[in-house]
Amino acid sequence: MFSKRLLTVALFLVLSTILTISLQAAPAKEIQTAEPFSGKVILDGLQSPWGMIWGPEGKLWITEREAKRVIEVNPVTGEKVTLVEIDEIKTGPQHEGLLGLALAPDFDSSKLVYLTYTYLNGDKELHKISSYKYDPKTKKLTDPKDIIAGIPAGSDHQGGRLVFGPDKMLYLSKGELGHNQGANRCKPNEAQRLPTADEVTKKDYSAYVGKVLRLKPDGSIPDDNPTIGGVRSHVFTVGHRNPQGLKFIGDLLFSVEQGPSTDDELNLLVSGGNYGWPLIAGYPDDQAYGFIDWSKVEGCDKIAPSVYIPADKPIVKETSHDRKDFKEPIRTFYTMPSNYNFQDAKFGQLAYLGWATIAPSSLDYYPPDGPIKAWQNSIIISSLKNGALYRVPLSADQKQAQGDIVKYFHTANRYRQVLVSPDGKSIYVITDKAGNMLDENGLPTQKPANPGSLLVFEYTGK
């Protein structure tokens, strides 16, 4: 009897040891990077992570676009908890699904979280913002309420970044759905179309594409929103292509947006400003970009899409627009000359990876008092094409870009969002699950080194 009891205890201890070992996190995979930084993978296996913010208790909150869920991640251990899964979300291969998220300015008391995503109404694809209530005991997001719904959506260029400003208003970046290019080339691009008074009254948001919107937390129109074209609506700025980054620095709102074959933009957004698209890309310089309204070209659906400007089609030059409301970017990545070769043979069918654009996907700010002195008072931009971060130094008043752009942490990945830690010592990056990018040798690849991952680059200097 005694020996049986000892055997049982011994077996229990062995099984407990095996279980304990199996539950321990595997050693973090190191990422090779230059001093004074080290890099590692905190978590992998994520289903297209898209948005990332600092949540309560020093945890990261991340949206997974394809998985339709929000997760909480311990940035040290990689331990994750699912906060909510949303069945109604419509997903797609690249631009559709669960996108940005933001905590209410009074989150400590209200526990309100705002999410934005695509959904279906019948067979119509649309975009909405909903609020959820966070329960810290159960670690769940519940009680969903639509804040605004019925914004047009589609297979391309959703935008989708969501932030609260110091004015306690909610800002949403909205793309123009990729109209006038590729598979959507015959659809009119409406980034310049303004909502009418009748549309606003009827809550018809069809003109809200290619815009940055400004809303009260309940979804209504702020009284101090700009009057544009004689109409006050949710529209804060117009003329955007695919703005995937929004960030307040003090009371200044910055955005990054993806250009066509030239001129990705870093913009300082001002109320009522017009940022040019699709009439102007970057600066009005008549270089490589010229506007063709394919929706008005006879037989558009029979013409193969191309980055070239056909000589026999009507081209509208950038300098032909005398727009007093036009706002130039504070920096572009990069302006291609009119004789630029967009079809470098070494990039094959993925020629766009060879262009000097970076496909910016987000931005964050590195403060003037951060421990990394070289980074102080800089905007940090993540790149999809190059799997890298780009640092843009700012002037003392933060209103201008100054100095050279510096590139960091290149890996064979698509960097979806960058987030600086509160102490400024760690730089977090989430990566796409799949897609096209440049490898370590600057050549095209479709095999990301760290698909669907949370990476961290840590400052090791003094």
C-alpha positions in Angstrom: 0.0 0.0 0.0 2.8 2.4 1.0 4.8 1.6 -2.2 1.7 2.2 -4.3 1.3 5.6 -2.7 4.9 6.5 -3.3 4.5 5.4 -6.9 1.4 7.5 -7.3 3.2 10.6 -5.8 6.3 10.0 -8.0 4.1 9.7 -11.1 2.3 12.9 -10.2 5.5 14.8 -9.8 6.8 13.6 -13.1 3.6 14.6 -14.9 3.6 17.9 -13.1 7.2 18.6 -14.2 6.3 17.7 -17.8 3.3 19.9 -17.8 5.2 22.8 -16.2 7.9 22.6 -18.9 5.3 22.4 -21.7 3.5 25.5 -20.4 6.7 27.6 -20.2 7.1 30.1 -23.1 9.7 29.1 -25.7 12.7 31.4 -25.7 12.0 34.5 -27.8 13.5 34.4 -31.3 16.2 36.9 -31.7 16.1 39.4 -34.6 19.5 40.5 -35.9 19.8 44.3 -35.8 22.5 46.9 -35.3 23.7 48.3 -32.0 22.6 50.0 -29.8 19.4 48.0 -30.3 18.4 44.3 -29.9 15.4 42.7 -31.5 13.2 39.7 -30.8 9.8 38.1 -31.6 7.4 38.4 -28.6 4.5 36.6 -30.3 3.7 35.0 -33.6 0.8 33.2 -35.3 -1.5 36.3 -35.3 -4.1 36.5 -38.0 -3.2 39.8 -39.8 -2.7 42.1 -36.8 -3.7 45.6 -37.8 -4.2 48.1 -35.0 -2.2 48.4 -31.7 -2.5 50.7 -28.7 -1.5 50.7 -25.1 -4.3 49.3 -23.0 -4.7 49.2 -19.2 -2.1 47.7 -16.9 0.7 48.3 -19.4 -0.7 45.7 -21.8 -0.9 45.9 -25.6 -4.3 45.8 -27.3 -4.1 44.5 -30.8 -6.8 44.0 -33.5 -6.5 41.0 -35.8 -8.1 42.0 -39.1 -8.8 38.5 -40.4 -9.6 36.8 -37.0 -12.2 39.5 -36.3 -10.9 39.8 -32.7 -9.2 42.1 -30.2 -6.5 40.6 -28.0 -4.6 41.8 -25.0 -0.9 40.9 -25.0 1.6 41.1 -22.2 4.5 42.9 -23.9 7.1 41.0 -21.8 5.9 37.4 -21.9 3.7 37.4 -25.0 0.8 35.9 -23.0 -2.5 36.8 -24.8 -6.2 37.0 -23.9 -9.1 37.4 -26.3 -11.2 40.4 -25.4 -13.8 40.1 -28.1 -14.7 38.3 -31.4 -17.1 40.1 -33.7 -19.0 37.8 -36.1 -20.5 40.5 -38.3 -17.2 41.7 -39.6 -16.5 41.3 -43.3 -13.0 40.2 -44.0 -10.9 40.2 -47.2 -7.4 39.4 -48.4 -5.8 42.7 -47.5 -8.0 45.8 -46.8 -11.2 44.5 -45.2 -11.9 43.4 -41.6 -11.3 44.7 -38.1 -9.0 47.8 -38.4 -8.3 50.5 -35.9 -9.2 50.9 -32.2 -9.0 53.7 -29.7 -9.8 54.2 -25.9 -12.2 56.9 -24.9 -10.5 59.9 -23.3 -12.4 59.1 -20.1 -11.6 55.4 -20.3 -10.6 55.1 -16.7 -14.2 55.8 -15.7 -16.3 55.0 -18.8 -14.4 51.9 -19.9 -15.4 52.6 -23.5 -13.4 51.3 -26.4 -14.0 52.3 -30.1 -13.5 49.8 -33.0 -13.8 50.4 -36.7 -14.4 47.6 -39.3 -16.1 46.6 -42.5 -19.4 44.7 -42.6 -22.1 43.7 -45.0 -25.7 45.1 -45.3 -27.2 42.6 -47.7 -24.7 42.4 -50.5 -23.4 45.9 -49.9 -20.0 46.3 -48.2 -19.9 49.1 -45.6 -17.7 50.6 -42.9 -18.7 51.5 -39.3 -17.4 52.6 -35.9 -18.8 50.9 -32.8 -18.2 51.4 -29.1 -17.7 48.6 -26.6 -17.6 48.5 -22.8 -14.5 46.9 -21.1 -15.0 44.7 -18.1 -11.7 44.5 -16.2 -12.9 41.5 -14.1 -13.8 39.3 -17.1 -11.4 40.9 -19.6 -14.1 41.1 -22.1 -15.5 43.8 -24.5 -19.3 43.8 -24.4 -22.4 46.0 -25.0 -21.6 47.0 -28.7 -23.3 50.2 -29.9 -23.0 51.6 -33.4 -21.6 55.2 -33.4 -21.7 55.7 -37.2 -22.5 53.1 -39.9 -23.1 53.1 -43.6 -19.8 54.6 -44.7 -18.8 53.1 -48.1 -16.3 50.2 -48.1 -14.8 47.9 -50.7 -11.9 45.6 -51.7 -9.2 48.3 -51.5 -7.9 51.4 -49.6 -10.1 51.4 -46.5 -7.8 53.8 -44.5 -9.1 52.7 -41.0 -7.0 54.4 -38.4 -8.9 55.7 -35.4 -7.7 58.2 -32.8 -9.1 60.6 -30.2 -7.7 64.1 -30.2 -7.0 66.4 -27.2 -10.3 68.0 -28.1 -11.9 64.7 -27.1 -13.3 64.2 -30.7 -12.9 61.0 -32.6 -11.0 61.0 -35.9 -11.2 58.3 -38.6 -9.0 58.0 -41.7 -11.0 56.8 -44.7 -9.5 55.7 -48.0 -11.1 56.2 -51.5 -11.5 52.4 -52.0 -8.8 52.2 -54.7 -11.1 53.7 -57.4 -9.5 54.7 -60.6 -6.8 52.0 -60.4 -6.4 48.2 -60.9 -9.5 46.2 -60.7 -11.5 49.3 -59.6 -10.1 51.5 -62.3 -13.4 52.2 -64.0 -15.1 53.4 -60.9 -15.0 57.2 -60.3 -12.6 58.4 -57.7 -14.6 60.6 -55.2 -11.9 61.7 -52.9 -12.7 65.3 -54.0 -16.5 65.0 -53.9 -18.1 66.8 -51.0 -21.3 65.7 -49.2 -24.4 67.8 -50.0 -26.7 69.3 -47.3 -29.4 66.8 -48.4 -27.0 63.9 -48.0 -26.0 65.0 -44.5 -29.7 65.4 -43.5 -30.4 61.8 -44.8 -27.3 60.4 -43.2 -26.1 59.4 -46.6 -22.3 59.0 -46.2 -21.5 58.1 -49.8 -19.2 61.1 -50.1 -17.1 60.2 -47.1 -14.5 58.3 -49.0 -11.0 59.7 -49.4 -11.5 61.9 -46.3 -10.5 62.2 -42.6 -13.7 62.4 -40.5 -14.1 64.1 -37.1 -17.0 63.0 -34.9 -18.3 63.5 -31.4 -18.0 60.3 -29.3 -21.7 59.6 -29.9 -21.2 59.8 -33.7 -22.8 63.2 -34.2 -21.3 66.1 -36.1 -19.2 68.6 -34.0 -20.5 72.1 -34.1 -17.0 73.4 -34.9 -16.3 71.1 -37.8 -15.3 72.9 -41.0 -17.9 74.1 -43.5 -16.6 72.9 -46.9 -18.4 73.7 -50.1 -21.1 75.4 -48.0 -21.9 72.2 -46.0 -20.8 71.2 -42.5 -20.6 67.4 -42.1 -18.3 64.8 -40.4 -15.6 65.7 -43.0 -12.5 67.2 -41.5 -10.2 67.0 -44.5 -10.5 65.9 -48.1 -8.4 64.6 -51.0 -6.8 61.4 -49.4 -5.8 58.2 -51.2 -5.2 55.6 -48.4 -4.3 57.3 -45.1 -3.3 54.5 -42.8 -1.7 56.5 -40.1 -3.1 59.2 -37.7 -1.3 60.6 -34.7 -1.7 63.7 -32.5 1.4 65.4 -31.3 0.0 67.9 -28.8 -2.8 69.5 -30.7 -1.3 68.8 -34.2 -2.7 66.0 -36.2 -0.3 64.1 -38.6 -1.2 61.5 -41.2 0.7 59.2 -43.5 -0.9 58.0 -46.7 0.2 55.7 -49.5 0.8 57.3 -52.9 0.3 55.7 -56.3 3.6 54.9 -58.0 5.2 58.0 -56.5 4.8 60.4 -53.6 3.8 58.7 -50.4 2.9 61.5 -48.0 3.5 62.7 -44.5 0.9 65.4 -43.9 0.0 67.9 -41.2 -3.8 68.0 -41.2 -5.7 71.2 -40.7 -9.4 71.7 -40.5 -10.9 72.0 -44.0 -7.7 71.3 -45.8 -7.5 69.6 -49.2 -4.6 67.2 -49.7 -5.0 66.9 -53.5 -5.8 63.3 -54.4 -6.5 62.3 -57.1 -5.6 65.5 -58.8 -2.3 65.9 -57.1 0.1 63.4 -55.6 2.7 64.9 -53.3 3.6 68.3 -54.6 2.1 69.9 -57.7 5.2 69.4 -59.8 4.1 67.7 -63.0 6.7 64.9 -62.5 5.8 61.2 -62.9 2.2 61.6 -61.8 -0.7 62.8 -64.0 -4.4 62.2 -63.4 -6.5 60.2 -65.9 -10.2 59.8 -65.0 -10.6 56.2 -66.2 -14.3 56.2 -65.4 -14.7 58.6 -68.4 -12.5 56.7 -70.8 -14.5 54.8 -73.4 -14.0 51.1 -73.2 -12.2 51.4 -69.8 -13.1 47.8 -68.8 -11.3 46.5 -71.8 -8.0 48.4 -71.1 -5.5 46.5 -69.0 -4.4 48.4 -65.8 -1.0 50.0 -66.0 1.2 52.4 -64.1 2.2 54.1 -67.3 0.4 57.2 -68.6 -0.9 56.3 -72.1 0.0 58.9 -74.7 -3.4 58.8 -76.3 -5.4 59.4 -73.1 -6.4 62.8 -71.6 -4.0 63.6 -68.8 -4.7 66.3 -66.2 -1.5 67.9 -65.0 -1.0 68.6 -61.3 -0.2 72.3 -61.9 -3.5 72.9 -63.8 -5.4 73.0 -60.4 -5.6 76.4 -58.8 -6.9 75.2 -55.4 -6.5 77.7 -52.7 -7.4 75.1 -50.1 -4.6 72.7 -51.2 -2.1 71.7 -48.5 1.3 70.4 -49.5 2.8 67.4 -47.6 5.6 68.2 -45.2 7.6 65.3 -46.7 7.2 62.7 -49.5 8.6 59.2 -50.0 9.6 59.9 -52.8 8.9 62.0 -55.8 9.6 60.2 -59.0 10.9 62.2 -62.1 8.9 62.2 -65.3 11.4 59.8 -67.0 11.4 57.3 -64.2 11.5 53.6 -65.3 8.6 51.9 -63.5 9.3 48.5 -65.0 12.7 47.4 -63.7 13.2 43.8 -65.0 14.8 42.5 -61.8 11.5 43.0 -59.9 9.5 41.0 -62.5 5.7 41.0 -61.9 6.2 42.8 -58.6 7.7 45.9 -60.3 6.0 48.2 -57.7 8.4 46.9 -55.0 11.2 48.6 -56.9 9.7 52.0 -56.8 11.1 54.4 -54.2 7.8 54.7 -52.4 7.6 52.9 -49.0 3.9 52.2 -48.6 3.6 53.9 -45.1 1.1 52.1 -42.8 1.3 54.0 -39.5 3.2 56.6 -37.5 4.1 57.3 -33.9 6.1 60.0 -32.2 9.3 59.8 -30.3 9.3 62.6 -27.7 12.0 65.3 -27.1 12.9 63.7 -23.7 13.2 60.1 -24.8 16.4 58.1 -23.9 17.4 57.6 -27.6 18.9 61.0 -28.2 19.2 60.6 -32.0 15.4 59.9 -32.1 14.2 62.8 -30.0 11.4 64.9 -31.5 10.9 62.6 -34.5 8.1 60.9 -36.3 8.5 57.2 -36.8 6.8 55.7 -39.8 6.3 52.0 -40.6 6.7 50.6 -44.1 4.8 47.7 -45.8 7.1 47.4 -48.8 10.4 47.6 -47.2 9.8 46.1 -43.7 11.5 49.0 -42.0 10.9 52.1 -39.9 11.7 55.6 -41.2 12.5 58.4 -38.8 11.6 61.9 -39.8 13.1 64.7 -37.5 10.8 67.6 -36.8 11.4 71.3 -36.1 11.1 72.6 -32.5 7.5 73.6 -33.1 6.8 70.2 -34.7 5.2 71.8 -37.8 8.0 71.0 -40.3 10.1 68.1 -41.2 13.8 68.8 -40.9 17.0 66.9 -41.8 17.5 63.6 -43.4 15.1 60.6 -43.2 16.8 57.6 -41.5 15.9 54.0 -42.0 15.9 51.4 -39.2 15.3 47.7 -38.5 14.8 46.3 -42.0 13.6 42.7 -42.1 11.8 40.7 -44.7 8.4 41.6 -43.4 5.5 44.0 -43.9 5.4 46.4 -40.9 1.7 47.2 -40.2 2.0 49.4 -37.2 4.7 50.9 -35.0 4.2 51.9 -31.3 6.8 53.5 -28.9 6.8 52.3 -25.3 5.9 54.9 -22.6 9.5 54.9 -21.4 10.9 55.3 -24.9 13.2 52.3 -24.6 11.2 49.8 -26.7 9.8 50.1 -30.2 7.0 47.6 -31.0 6.0 46.5 -34.5 3.2 44.2 -35.7 3.7 42.4 -39.1 1.3 41.3 -41.8 0.6 37.6 -42.1 1.3 37.6 -45.8 2.0 39.8 -48.8 4.8 41.1 -51.0 7.9 42.8 -49.7 11.6 43.2 -50.1 14.0 40.8 -48.5 17.4 41.5 -46.9 19.0 41.8 -50.3 16.4 44.3 -51.6 14.7 41.7 -53.9 11.0 40.8 -54.0 9.7 38.0 -51.8 6.4 36.6 -50.7 7.8 34.8 -47.7 7.8 37.0 -44.6 10.4 36.2 -42.0 8.0 36.8 -39.2 4.4 36.4 -40.5 1.6 37.7 -38.2 4.0 38.7 -35.4 4.6 41.1 -32.6 8.3 42.3 -32.7 10.2 44.5 -30.3 13.4 46.5 -30.8 15.0 47.5 -27.5 17.4 50.3 -26.9 20.5 48.9 -25.2 22.5 52.1 -25.1 22.9 54.7 -22.3 
